[in-house]
Amino acid sequence: MIVLCLVSLLLLTFYLREGDTGMIHSLRGAAMTITSPVRMLGGAVAAPFNAIGNAIGNAGASSETLSELKKENERLTAKVAELSEAQETAARLEKLVGLQSTYSLKSTAARIIGSTGDAWSNAVIIDKGANAGFEVGMPVCSSGGVIGQIIEVSATTSTVRLVSDEQSGISAMVQGSRAQGMLRGQADGTLRLEYVVSDAEVSAGDIIITSGIGGSFPKGLPLGTVASINRAANAVYYTIVVRPASTAENNEEVLVITSLEDDQVASDDEVAAANNSPQGGPAKQQDDATDSDGAADADDPAGE
């Protein structure tokens, strides 16, 4: 080992002292010349492998980055959907509050949680009942207007008969002309405004509202709009098809009207005027219909 160190030291001394044309410089140059092709070939062979290694490293990094970006995109998409749903819910609740404020309703909010599953009736279940003060006969509204009336109550849920049900009957009137009638559901799910005398002023597009007769529904709540009007020859009444103002299918939150003020029901004069219309008015016609088919009285789902 000592000998090798001494030899290396002597060669380094000769290398530094001799000129560029010295023997050791010449031998080094010759060695570089001889080994240069080998070194170039080695570099050429190694280059592709280096490139592959770099590519694999980059691919790994890119795959990891793409995976992270995908997860972030999914998270943001879910967040956007969540915020959108929250905005939709807030908008619906704001409309309910608007209805409550506009008509000065004493009411409690509830949520539709399902249908009765009964093929013979159109009804839904809401998530509050007797514990919330709900009773049979209370009107139920969405932000667009009346959708039905409570017909059954348990401690924590209530069954709401929809206005489209055949057993539903609500005293109603044309908003503009104040022509009185009875809004009834039909077997095909449509609404008909019955007992409107054929000389009354009614046009397609007219708004139909609750009349307040019967004492269950406050007057003035939207029920729907006139879709079509027909009158058979010599008929006393129009046949009026009504497009509902709102449906349960398009709503999740509702208001249950728990009590009425005196000015929210029809006055005695309004009731008398309705009953003095041809054929005894809608109230008389409803009594006749009840006697003949056993249906509940208008605005009284229990038939009391």
C-alpha atoms as a printed R data frame, in Angstrom:
    type eleno elety resid chain resno        x      y       z
1   ATOM     1    CA   MET     A     1    0.000  0.000   0.000
2   ATOM     2    CA   ILE     A     2    2.871  2.353   0.872
3   ATOM     3    CA   VAL     A     3    4.616  1.425  -2.380
4   ATOM     4    CA   LEU     A     4    1.494  2.293  -4.425
5   ATOM     5    CA   CYS     A     5    1.212  5.636  -2.687
6   ATOM     6    CA   LEU     A     6    4.879  6.435  -3.429
7   ATOM     7    CA   VAL     A     7    4.500  5.447  -7.090
8   ATOM     8    CA   SER     A     8    1.362  7.618  -7.441
9   ATOM     9    CA   LEU     A     9    3.151 10.539  -5.825
10  ATOM    10    CA   LEU     A    10    6.144 10.179  -8.201
11  ATOM    11    CA   LEU     A    11    3.861  9.994 -11.264
12  ATOM    12    CA   LEU     A    12    1.925 13.069 -10.136
13  ATOM    13    CA   THR     A    13    5.209 14.943  -9.631
14  ATOM    14    CA   PHE     A    14    6.449 13.991 -13.124
15  ATOM    15    CA   TYR     A    15    3.043 14.900 -14.606
16  ATOM    16    CA   LEU     A    16    3.049 18.358 -13.086
17  ATOM    17    CA   ARG     A    17    6.720 19.098 -13.994
18  ATOM    18    CA   GLU     A    18    6.733 17.867 -17.589
19  ATOM    19    CA   GLY     A    19    5.182 19.861 -20.376
20  ATOM    20    CA   ASP     A    20    2.139 19.040 -22.458
21  ATOM    21    CA   THR     A    21    4.391 16.976 -24.764
22  ATOM    22    CA   GLY     A    22    5.778 14.854 -21.957
23  ATOM    23    CA   MET     A    23    5.482 11.085 -21.850
24  ATOM    24    CA   ILE     A    24    2.819 10.908 -19.174
25  ATOM    25    CA   HIS     A    25    0.662 13.533 -20.945
26  ATOM    26    CA   SER     A    26    1.049 11.625 -24.187
27  ATOM    27    CA   LEU     A    27    0.050  8.332 -22.543
28  ATOM    28    CA   ARG     A    28   -3.028 10.000 -20.947
29  ATOM    29    CA   GLY     A    29   -4.067 11.491 -24.282
30  ATOM    30    CA   ALA     A    30   -3.685  8.127 -26.009
31  ATOM    31    CA   ALA     A    31   -5.756  6.429 -23.313
32  ATOM    32    CA   MET     A    32   -8.503  9.048 -23.676
33  ATOM    33    CA   THR     A    33   -8.502  8.578 -27.439
34  ATOM    34    CA   ILE     A    34   -8.686  4.784 -27.167
35  ATOM    35    CA   THR     A    35  -11.472  4.753 -24.534
36  ATOM    36    CA   SER     A    36  -13.525  7.614 -25.986
37  ATOM    37    CA   PRO     A    37  -15.613  5.412 -28.347
38  ATOM    38    CA   VAL     A    38  -16.292  2.991 -25.504
39  ATOM    39    CA   ARG     A    39  -17.401  5.822 -23.233
40  ATOM    40    CA   MET     A    40  -19.583  7.322 -25.984
41  ATOM    41    CA   LEU     A    41  -21.149  3.924 -26.639
42  ATOM    42    CA   GLY     A    42  -21.815  3.464 -22.939
43  ATOM    43    CA   GLY     A    43  -23.437  6.877 -22.759
44  ATOM    44    CA   ALA     A    44  -25.562  6.120 -25.814
45  ATOM    45    CA   VAL     A    45  -26.676  2.803 -24.325
46  ATOM    46    CA   ALA     A    46  -27.453  4.355 -20.933
47  ATOM    47    CA   ALA     A    47  -29.378  7.338 -22.325
48  ATOM    48    CA   PRO     A    48  -32.576  5.438 -23.221
49  ATOM    49    CA   PHE     A    49  -32.601  3.745 -19.844
50  ATOM    50    CA   ASN     A    50  -32.159  7.095 -18.119
51  ATOM    51    CA   ALA     A    51  -35.035  8.495 -20.201
52  ATOM    52    CA   ILE     A    52  -37.222  5.520 -19.318
53  ATOM    53    CA   GLY     A    53  -36.405  5.960 -15.647
54  ATOM    54    CA   ASN     A    54  -37.293  9.649 -15.810
55  ATOM    55    CA   ALA     A    55  -40.502  8.885 -17.702
56  ATOM    56    CA   ILE     A    56  -41.511  6.260 -15.154
57  ATOM    57    CA   GLY     A    57  -40.843  8.712 -12.350
58  ATOM    58    CA   ASN     A    58  -42.835 11.427 -14.106
59  ATOM    59    CA   ALA     A    59  -45.640  8.984 -14.904
60  ATOM    60    CA   GLY     A    60  -45.812  7.977 -11.278
61  ATOM    61    CA   ALA     A    61  -45.940 11.594 -10.215
62  ATOM    62    CA   SER     A    62  -48.558 12.392 -12.894
63  ATOM    63    CA   SER     A    63  -50.713  9.415 -11.885
64  ATOM    64    CA   GLU     A    64  -50.585 10.478  -8.258
65  ATOM    65    CA   THR     A    65  -51.389 14.073  -9.208
66  ATOM    66    CA   LEU     A    66  -54.313 12.997 -11.399
67  ATOM    67    CA   SER     A    67  -55.656 10.827  -8.603
68  ATOM    68    CA   GLU     A    68  -55.471 13.745  -6.179
69  ATOM    69    CA   LEU     A    69  -57.119 16.084  -8.702
70  ATOM    70    CA   LYS     A    70  -59.888 13.556  -9.328
71  ATOM    71    CA   LYS     A    71  -60.582 13.267  -5.609
72  ATOM    72    CA   GLU     A    72  -60.595 17.049  -5.250
73  ATOM    73    CA   ASN     A    73  -62.961 17.372  -8.219
74  ATOM    74    CA   GLU     A    74  -65.320 14.813  -6.682
75  ATOM    75    CA   ARG     A    75  -65.211 16.642  -3.362
76  ATOM    76    CA   LEU     A    76  -65.949 19.996  -5.002
77  ATOM    77    CA   THR     A    77  -68.741 18.495  -7.125
78  ATOM    78    CA   ALA     A    78  -70.369 17.050  -3.998
79  ATOM    79    CA   LYS     A    79  -69.974 20.407  -2.248
80  ATOM    80    CA   VAL     A    80  -71.596 22.249  -5.162
81  ATOM    81    CA   ALA     A    81  -74.510 19.778  -5.119
82  ATOM    82    CA   GLU     A    82  -74.849 20.230  -1.359
83  ATOM    83    CA   LEU     A    83  -74.857 24.020  -1.653
84  ATOM    84    CA   SER     A    84  -77.320 23.879  -4.551
85  ATOM    85    CA   GLU     A    85  -79.697 21.703  -2.512
86  ATOM    86    CA   ALA     A    86  -79.371 24.076   0.438
87  ATOM    87    CA   GLN     A    87  -80.191 27.024  -1.825
88  ATOM    88    CA   GLU     A    88  -83.238 25.216  -3.247
89  ATOM    89    CA   THR     A    89  -84.476 24.406   0.247
90  ATOM    90    CA   ALA     A    90  -83.914 27.987   1.394
91  ATOM    91    CA   ALA     A    91  -85.841 29.288  -1.630
92  ATOM    92    CA   ARG     A    92  -88.797 26.967  -0.922
93  ATOM    93    CA   LEU     A    93  -88.866 27.936   2.753
94  ATOM    94    CA   GLU     A    94  -88.668 31.608   1.839
95  ATOM    95    CA   LYS     A    95  -91.741 31.184  -0.389
96  ATOM    96    CA   LEU     A    96  -93.594 29.449   2.441
97  ATOM    97    CA   VAL     A    97  -92.747 32.313   4.771
98  ATOM    98    CA   GLY     A    98  -93.947 34.692   2.060
99  ATOM    99    CA   LEU     A    99  -97.303 32.884   1.822
100 ATOM   100    CA   GLN     A   100  -97.621 32.864   5.601
101 ATOM   101    CA   SER     A   101  -96.898 36.585   5.760
102 ATOM   102    CA   THR     A   102  -99.092 37.570   2.796
103 ATOM   103    CA   TYR     A   103 -102.197 35.853   4.168
104 ATOM   104    CA   SER     A   104 -101.405 36.351   7.891
105 ATOM   105    CA   LEU     A   105 -101.693 32.621   8.475
106 ATOM   106    CA   LYS     A   106 -101.398 31.001  11.872
107 ATOM   107    CA   SER     A   107  -99.581 27.897  10.740
108 ATOM   108    CA   THR     A   108  -96.914 25.309  11.452
109 ATOM   109    CA   ALA     A   109  -94.416 23.977   8.935
110 ATOM   110    CA   ALA     A   110  -94.165 20.256   8.191
111 ATOM   111    CA   ARG     A   111  -92.464 18.007   5.668
112 ATOM   112    CA   ILE     A   112  -94.011 15.508   3.270
113 ATOM   113    CA   ILE     A   113  -92.472 12.123   4.047
114 ATOM   114    CA   GLY     A   114  -94.440  9.774   1.799
115 ATOM   115    CA   SER     A   115  -97.744  8.726   0.287
116 ATOM   116    CA   THR     A   116 -100.412  6.466   1.732
117 ATOM   117    CA   GLY     A   117  -99.860  3.841  -0.947
118 ATOM   118    CA   ASP     A   118 -103.628  3.621  -1.371
119 ATOM   119    CA   ALA     A   119 -104.613  3.200  -5.019
120 ATOM   120    CA   TRP     A   120 -108.120  4.491  -4.254
121 ATOM   121    CA   SER     A   121 -107.148  7.869  -2.847
122 ATOM   122    CA   ASN     A   122 -104.733 10.713  -3.413
123 ATOM   123    CA   ALA     A   123 -103.098 11.397  -0.060
124 ATOM   124    CA   VAL     A   124  -99.691 12.054   1.479
125 ATOM   125    CA   ILE     A   125  -98.141 11.715   4.928
126 ATOM   126    CA   ILE     A   126  -96.517 14.640   6.744
127 ATOM   127    CA   ASP     A   127  -94.055 14.368   9.617
128 ATOM   128    CA   LYS     A   128  -96.100 16.065  12.366
129 ATOM   129    CA   GLY     A   129  -99.338 15.205  14.104
130 ATOM   130    CA   ALA     A   130 -101.241 15.669  17.339
131 ATOM   131    CA   ASN     A   131  -98.068 16.469  19.262
132 ATOM   132    CA   ALA     A   132  -97.730 19.577  17.068
133 ATOM   133    CA   GLY     A   133 -101.385 20.534  17.623
134 ATOM   134    CA   PHE     A   134 -102.647 19.218  14.291
135 ATOM   135    CA   GLU     A   135 -106.295 18.194  13.959
136 ATOM   136    CA   VAL     A   136 -108.534 16.635  11.335
137 ATOM   137    CA   GLY     A   137 -109.864 19.278   8.943
138 ATOM   138    CA   MET     A   138 -106.882 21.619   9.032
139 ATOM   139    CA   PRO     A   139 -105.915 22.987   5.598
140 ATOM   140    CA   VAL     A   140 -102.480 22.242   4.148
141 ATOM   141    CA   CYS     A   141 -100.677 24.599   1.767
142 ATOM   142    CA   SER     A   142  -97.472 24.688  -0.200
143 ATOM   143    CA   SER     A   143  -95.777 27.882  -1.312
144 ATOM   144    CA   GLY     A   144  -98.021 27.907  -4.405
145 ATOM   145    CA   GLY     A   145 -101.354 27.451  -2.668
146 ATOM   146    CA   VAL     A   146 -103.681 24.839  -1.205
147 ATOM   147    CA   ILE     A   147 -102.738 21.194  -1.715
148 ATOM   148    CA   GLY     A   148 -105.156 19.452   0.640
149 ATOM   149    CA   GLN     A   149 -106.667 18.915   4.065
150 ATOM   150    CA   ILE     A   150 -105.805 16.707   7.050
151 ATOM   151    CA   ILE     A   151 -108.098 13.668   7.323
152 ATOM   152    CA   GLU     A   152 -106.245 11.560   9.897
153 ATOM   153    CA   VAL     A   153 -103.870 12.345  12.757
154 ATOM   154    CA   SER     A   154 -101.519 10.261  14.891
155 ATOM   155    CA   ALA     A   155  -99.155 11.533  17.558
156 ATOM   156    CA   THR     A   156  -96.298 12.224  15.149
157 ATOM   157    CA   THR     A   157  -97.760 12.111  11.618
158 ATOM   158    CA   SER     A   158 -100.822 13.254   9.689
159 ATOM   159    CA   THR     A   159 -102.550 12.072   6.524
160 ATOM   160    CA   VAL     A   160 -103.419 14.806   4.036
161 ATOM   161    CA   ARG     A   161 -106.120 14.269   1.417
162 ATOM   162    CA   LEU     A   162 -105.051 16.118  -1.723
163 ATOM   163    CA   VAL     A   163 -107.369 18.445  -3.621
164 ATOM   164    CA   SER     A   164 -107.189 16.060  -6.592
165 ATOM   165    CA   ASP     A   165 -108.844 13.253  -4.601
166 ATOM   166    CA   GLU     A   166 -112.442 12.416  -5.574
167 ATOM   167    CA   GLN     A   167 -113.566 12.858  -1.970
168 ATOM   168    CA   SER     A   168 -112.120 16.372  -1.774
169 ATOM   169    CA   GLY     A   169 -114.465 19.341  -1.897
170 ATOM   170    CA   ILE     A   170 -113.498 22.961  -1.224
171 ATOM   171    CA   SER     A   171 -115.729 26.015  -1.440
172 ATOM   172    CA   ALA     A   172 -114.150 28.245  -4.057
173 ATOM   173    CA   MET     A   173 -114.721 31.280  -6.222
174 ATOM   174    CA   VAL     A   174 -113.394 33.031  -9.291
175 ATOM   175    CA   GLN     A   175 -111.084 35.773  -8.045
176 ATOM   176    CA   GLY     A   176 -112.203 38.428 -10.520
177 ATOM   177    CA   SER     A   177 -115.963 37.968 -10.817
178 ATOM   178    CA   ARG     A   178 -116.418 36.362  -7.351
179 ATOM   179    CA   ALA     A   179 -118.553 33.657  -8.975
180 ATOM   180    CA   GLN     A   180 -119.064 30.886  -6.411
181 ATOM   181    CA   GLY     A   181 -118.487 27.177  -6.941
182 ATOM   182    CA   MET     A   182 -117.196 23.933  -5.475
183 ATOM   183    CA   LEU     A   183 -113.731 22.650  -6.378
184 ATOM   184    CA   ARG     A   184 -113.807 18.859  -6.629
185 ATOM   185    CA   GLY     A   185 -111.175 16.278  -7.486
186 ATOM   186    CA   GLN     A   186 -111.847 13.846 -10.327
187 ATOM   187    CA   ALA     A   187 -111.034 10.190 -10.939
188 ATOM   188    CA   ASP     A   188 -108.448 11.167 -13.554
189 ATOM   189    CA   GLY     A   189 -106.635 13.441 -11.094
190 ATOM   190    CA   THR     A   190 -107.903 16.700 -12.581
191 ATOM   191    CA   LEU     A   191 -109.891 19.406 -10.797
192 ATOM   192    CA   ARG     A   192 -113.363 20.677 -11.645
193 ATOM   193    CA   LEU     A   193 -115.045 23.829 -10.447
194 ATOM   194    CA   GLU     A   194 -118.683 22.806 -10.142
195 ATOM   195    CA   TYR     A   195 -121.949 24.718  -9.647
196 ATOM   196    CA   VAL     A   196 -120.784 27.914 -11.348
197 ATOM   197    CA   VAL     A   197 -123.858 29.358 -13.060
198 ATOM   198    CA   SER     A   198 -123.604 29.650 -16.823
199 ATOM   199    CA   ASP     A   199 -124.170 33.415 -16.856
200 ATOM   200    CA   ALA     A   200 -121.197 34.070 -14.562
201 ATOM   201    CA   GLU     A   201 -118.136 35.831 -15.908
202 ATOM   202    CA   VAL     A   202 -115.435 33.182 -16.212
203 ATOM   203    CA   SER     A   203 -112.529 33.008 -18.663
204 ATOM   204    CA   ALA     A   204 -109.599 30.688 -19.254
205 ATOM   205    CA   GLY     A   205 -106.688 31.803 -17.100
206 ATOM   206    CA   ASP     A   206 -108.864 33.189 -14.293
207 ATOM   207    CA   ILE     A   207 -107.532 32.486 -10.820
208 ATOM   208    CA   ILE     A   208 -109.590 30.281  -8.509
209 ATOM   209    CA   ILE     A   209 -109.315 30.959  -4.776
210 ATOM   210    CA   THR     A   210 -110.852 29.676  -1.554
211 ATOM   211    CA   SER     A   211 -114.112 31.438  -0.677
212 ATOM   212    CA   GLY     A   212 -113.934 30.995   3.093
213 ATOM   213    CA   ILE     A   213 -117.365 29.343   3.186
214 ATOM   214    CA   GLY     A   214 -117.390 26.325   5.476
215 ATOM   215    CA   GLY     A   215 -115.012 27.747   8.045
216 ATOM   216    CA   SER     A   216 -112.016 25.463   7.443
217 ATOM   217    CA   PHE     A   217 -110.095 27.305   4.728
218 ATOM   218    CA   PRO     A   218 -109.257 31.004   4.967
219 ATOM   219    CA   LYS     A   219 -110.623 32.902   2.011
220 ATOM   220    CA   GLY     A   220 -108.325 34.079  -0.740
221 ATOM   221    CA   LEU     A   221 -105.820 31.201  -0.899
222 ATOM   222    CA   PRO     A   222 -104.850 30.149  -4.440
223 ATOM   223    CA   LEU     A   223 -106.393 26.881  -5.649
224 ATOM   224    CA   GLY     A   224 -105.592 27.001  -9.353
225 ATOM   225    CA   THR     A   225 -106.366 28.626 -12.682
226 ATOM   226    CA   VAL     A   226 -109.137 27.970 -15.187
227 ATOM   227    CA   ALA     A   227 -107.838 25.661 -17.916
228 ATOM   228    CA   SER     A   228 -111.041 25.303 -19.970
229 ATOM   229    CA   ILE     A   229 -114.748 26.181 -19.873
230 ATOM   230    CA   ASN     A   230 -117.662 24.349 -21.463
231 ATOM   231    CA   ARG     A   231 -121.416 24.687 -21.286
232 ATOM   232    CA   ALA     A   232 -123.864 22.179 -22.659
233 ATOM   233    CA   ALA     A   233 -127.033 23.444 -24.351
234 ATOM   234    CA   ASN     A   234 -129.602 24.615 -21.785
235 ATOM   235    CA   ALA     A   235 -127.215 23.711 -18.945
236 ATOM   236    CA   VAL     A   236 -127.499 25.704 -15.742
237 ATOM   237    CA   TYR     A   237 -123.820 25.354 -14.840
238 ATOM   238    CA   TYR     A   238 -120.498 25.577 -16.583
239 ATOM   239    CA   THR     A   239 -118.128 22.639 -16.785
240 ATOM   240    CA   ILE     A   240 -114.860 24.218 -15.690
241 ATOM   241    CA   VAL     A   241 -111.529 22.373 -15.623
242 ATOM   242    CA   VAL     A   242 -109.004 23.865 -13.207
243 ATOM   243    CA   ARG     A   243 -105.232 23.553 -13.300
244 ATOM   244    CA   PRO     A   244 -103.995 23.236  -9.678
245 ATOM   245    CA   ALA     A   245 -101.892 26.038  -8.230
246 ATOM   246    CA   SER     A   246  -99.615 23.495  -6.588
247 ATOM   247    CA   THR     A   247  -99.171 19.742  -6.254
248 ATOM   248    CA   ALA     A   248  -97.654 17.526  -3.581
249 ATOM   249    CA   GLU     A   249  -95.301 15.981  -6.131
250 ATOM   250    CA   ASN     A   250  -93.512 19.301  -6.580
251 ATOM   251    CA   ASN     A   251  -93.174 20.132  -2.892
252 ATOM   252    CA   GLU     A   252  -91.393 18.859   0.197
253 ATOM   253    CA   GLU     A   253  -92.279 21.443   2.825
254 ATOM   254    CA   VAL     A   254  -95.840 22.541   3.632
255 ATOM   255    CA   LEU     A   255  -97.752 24.785   6.020
256 ATOM   256    CA   VAL     A   256 -100.587 23.431   8.139
257 ATOM   257    CA   ILE     A   257 -103.052 26.210   8.991
258 ATOM   258    CA   THR     A   258 -103.865 25.723  12.658
259 ATOM   259    CA   SER     A   259 -106.457 28.460  13.255
260 ATOM   260    CA   LEU     A   260 -108.337 31.252  11.488
261 ATOM   261    CA   GLU     A   261 -109.117 34.838  12.333
262 ATOM   262    CA   ASP     A   262 -112.699 36.092  12.006
263 ATOM   263    CA   ASP     A   263 -111.880 38.120   8.910
264 ATOM   264    CA   GLN     A   264 -110.421 35.049   7.176
265 ATOM   265    CA   VAL     A   265 -113.753 33.231   6.889
266 ATOM   266    CA   ALA     A   266 -116.771 34.182   4.786
267 ATOM   267    CA   SER     A   267 -119.161 36.637   6.366
268 ATOM   268    CA   ASP     A   268 -122.832 35.837   6.856
269 ATOM   269    CA   ASP     A   269 -123.680 38.086   3.907
270 ATOM   270    CA   GLU     A   270 -121.216 36.235   1.665
271 ATOM   271    CA   VAL     A   271 -122.658 32.882   2.704
272 ATOM   272    CA   ALA     A   272 -126.209 34.126   2.102
273 ATOM   273    CA   ALA     A   273 -125.267 35.481  -1.320
274 ATOM   274    CA   ALA     A   274 -123.713 32.148  -2.264
275 ATOM   275    CA   ASN     A   275 -126.754 30.190  -1.095
276 ATOM   276    CA   ASN     A   276 -129.141 32.505  -2.945
277 ATOM   277    CA   SER     A   277 -127.537 31.731  -6.306
278 ATOM   278    CA   PRO     A   278 -129.511 29.566  -8.797
279 ATOM   279    CA   GLN     A   279 -130.278 26.007  -7.648
280 ATOM   280    CA   GLY     A   280 -129.482 26.917  -4.064
281 ATOM   281    CA   GLY     A   281 -125.789 27.723  -4.586
282 ATOM   282    CA   PRO     A   282 -122.754 25.509  -4.149
283 ATOM   283    CA   ALA     A   283 -123.465 24.795  -0.486
284 ATOM   284    CA   LYS     A   284 -126.933 23.437  -1.295
285 ATOM   285    CA   GLN     A   285 -125.612 21.456  -4.245
286 ATOM   286    CA   GLN     A   286 -122.917 19.971  -2.033
287 ATOM   287    CA   ASP     A   287 -125.550 18.886   0.496
288 ATOM   288    CA   ASP     A   288 -127.496 17.201  -2.301
289 ATOM   289    CA   ALA     A   289 -124.340 15.462  -3.523
290 ATOM   290    CA   THR     A   290 -123.599 14.285   0.011
291 ATOM   291    CA   ASP     A   291 -127.094 12.829   0.368
292 ATOM   292    CA   SER     A   292 -126.751 10.958  -2.920
293 ATOM   293    CA   ASP     A   293 -123.210  9.595  -2.826
294 ATOM   294    CA   GLY     A   294 -122.199  9.672   0.829
295 ATOM   295    CA   ALA     A   295 -119.188 11.973   0.256
296 ATOM   296    CA   ALA     A   296 -118.037 14.246   3.035
297 ATOM   297    CA   ASP     A   297 -119.299 17.825   3.153
298 ATOM   298    CA   ALA     A   298 -117.138 20.514   1.603
299 ATOM   299    CA   ASP     A   299 -114.329 21.617   3.884
300 ATOM   300    CA   ASP     A   300 -115.284 18.848   6.338
301 ATOM   301    CA   PRO     A   301 -113.277 15.691   5.621
302 ATOM   302    CA   ALA     A   302 -114.726 13.875   8.599
303 ATOM   303    CA   GLY     A   303 -118.262 14.449   7.391
304 ATOM   304    CA   GLU     A   304 -119.278 16.072  10.637
